Structures are given as structure tokens and as C-alpha cells.
Amino acid sequence: MPSATTLTAENLSKSFSGPPLFRGLSLSIRGGVVGVAGRNGSGKTTLLKILAGLMRPSAGRVLVERDGRPIPDPDRRLAVGWSGPDLELYGELTAGENLLFFRRAAGRPERREDARRRLRDCGLDEEAFDRRVEEFSTGMRQRLRLAFATLFEPDLLLLDEPANGLDAEGRAVLAALVARTRERGAVVLASNDERDLAGADERVELGAGAGRKT
């Protein structure tokens, strides 16, 4: 179904010190699951950060709209949920404290029970709420990153390698999160693992400085 939040990328290009990672890439995300594939170094992480407003493209633009109205760049991080391997939360804080802190920092405090529910939805039990993140296993940290992506109830998720470190139960949690979001909006999922991309409605293939939507 169409998402209340839509994202349009027009002629995106990105380069650092060498040839462009991709160029002339355009896509429109209005619902379903979009898979982003490509070899290591092809620009998957960079593309998702640009879509999330965490990085600027070398050329082109990204437009995010809610109910047909443009969302200003400063507000994009609240309208679009993002998770990636380099998302580092505060290790000395508990999982619950992390979520509550970032909600307060955005001027949107929430009840502890709402944060507990958010963690449960991503496969973290009651004990994890009061446990310091520095004590978490790799899989638990990954589940917490997924919970962070849902922090502001977005109907558009950008998930970069979301299955990293997850066991079979964690993959089931991820699949459920994608399915729930897909019902009301859209998911962009970048991965090297074809298992993660098997259910995608569309694909973006990155490589050799180009981007191609299929």
C-alpha cells in the first residue's frame, strides 16, 4: 500500500576521492520493500545514509514527503527510521535509557512502558531493558539497532545489513518487523545476503559507478 511518507531520489551521484560509487541514480519509494544489492564497496551504506539525510550526495537531491507535503531536511531523521552497522549507542547506558534519551533529545519523551514494548517487538526481553548495552552480545546490539530505527514510529525504514549477527530467531524478528512496516509503508533494505533480499518488490543494483533499478 502507498506510504504516508514517500521518498524520491533524483539523479543521485556520490564520489569521495576517486571514481563515483554511483551516478545518475533515481528512484521513488512509496510502498513495499526495495532491496539494495551490490558487492562490498559499491555504495550501499552510502546510499542509505544519503536517503536518511545523514550524508550529502555529490549531485542530485532527495525529497521526503508526508501526505504530499515536503518534509524539511532537519526533520527527515524523525520521519525516516535508519539502522546501520556503524550505529553506535551509549554502552554505559541501558537499552531502555538509550531509547528514552534519544526520544527526549528530539523533544518527544515517551513512557518507559512504550520503550519496553519497542524492545519486545525487536526480540529483547524485560531483562535487556535495564542492562547496559556494553554487556550486550553482537546479536542483542543488532536487535537494539532495529529498535532504534522504530524510535519515532516511522512508516519508512532504511535498514543497512540488518541481519548482521542475528541468529535464526533474530532473523524471524527482522522478518516480522519488515512485514509490519510493509503493511503501512515501505522498507529499503541493503544487504549482501540474497536471503535478505528474496522478498523485495524492487531491487537497486549498485556497482561499477552506476545504479540500476529493477
LINTA-V614348 format. One record per residue. N is the residue number from 1. RES is the residue in three letters. PSI is psi in whole degrees, 0 to 359 (none if undefined). Layout:
n=(N N)
res=(RES RES)
psi=(PSI PSI)
This chain:
n=(1 2 3 4 5 6 7 8 9 10 11 12 13 14 15 16 17 18 19 20 21 22 23 24 25 26 27 28 29 30 31 32 33 34 35 36 37 38 39 40 41 42 43 44 45 46 47 48 49 50 51 52 53 54 55 56 57 58 59 60 61 62 63 64 65 66 67 68 69 70 71 72 73 74 75 76 77 78 79 80 81 82 83 84 85 86 87 88 89 90 91 92 93 94 95 96 97 98 99 100 101 102 103 104 105 106 107 108 109 110 111 112 113 114 115 116 117 118 119 120 121 122 123 124 125 126 127 128 129 130 131 132 133 134 135 136 137 138 139 140 141 142 143 144 145 146 147 148 149 150 151 152 153 154 155 156 157 158 159 160 161 162 163 164 165 166 167 168 169 170 171 172 173 174 175 176 177 178 179 180 181 182 183 184 185 186 187 188 189 190 191 192 193 194 195 196 197 198 199 200 201 202 203 204 205 206 207 208 209 210 211 212 213 214)
res=(MET PRO SER ALA THR THR LEU THR ALA GLU ASN LEU SER LYS SER PHE SER GLY PRO PRO LEU PHE ARG GLY LEU SER LEU SER ILE ARG GLY GLY VAL VAL GLY VAL ALA GLY ARG ASN GLY SER GLY LYS THR THR LEU LEU LYS ILE LEU ALA GLY LEU MET ARG PRO SER ALA GLY ARG VAL LEU VAL GLU ARG ASP GLY ARG PRO ILE PRO ASP PRO ASP ARG ARG LEU ALA VAL GLY TRP SER GLY PRO ASP LEU GLU LEU TYR GLY GLU LEU THR ALA GLY GLU ASN LEU LEU PHE PHE ARG ARG ALA ALA GLY ARG PRO GLU ARG ARG GLU ASP ALA ARG ARG ARG LEU ARG ASP CYS GLY LEU ASP GLU GLU ALA PHE ASP ARG ARG VAL GLU GLU PHE SER THR GLY MET ARG GLN ARG LEU ARG LEU ALA PHE ALA THR LEU PHE GLU PRO ASP LEU LEU LEU LEU ASP GLU PRO ALA ASN GLY LEU ASP ALA GLU GLY ARG ALA VAL LEU ALA ALA LEU VAL ALA ARG THR ARG GLU ARG GLY ALA VAL VAL LEU ALA SER ASN ASP GLU ARG ASP LEU ALA GLY ALA ASP GLU ARG VAL GLU LEU GLY ALA GLY ALA GLY ARG LYS THR)
psi=(153 142 149 332 124 152 129 127 133 115 49 137 148 128 155 258 351 211 156 143 319 161 150 32 124 141 156 124 112 356 166 199 126 120 136 116 163 156 169 135 3 348 16 310 317 316 314 325 323 315 327 351 15 349 147 141 159 330 159 184 160 129 124 130 147 123 38 2 130 140 125 150 317 335 357 327 340 335 337 127 135 143 138 165 332 12 112 122 173 112 330 350 158 169 316 318 322 309 316 324 311 329 314 320 332 4 22 65 153 167 152 324 326 321 321 317 319 319 318 319 337 17 17 129 182 323 328 333 321 17 137 141 330 344 357 149 171 316 322 321 322 320 323 323 320 320 321 321 334 8 326 27 47 153 15 116 138 108 115 115 55 345 2 125 1 139 187 320 320 323 325 321 315 314 321 320 315 318 318 316 323 328 328 351 232 155 132 121 119 133 155 352 119 336 324 335 359 326 11 141 329 160 146 121 121 147 147 38 9 168 135 130 134 none)
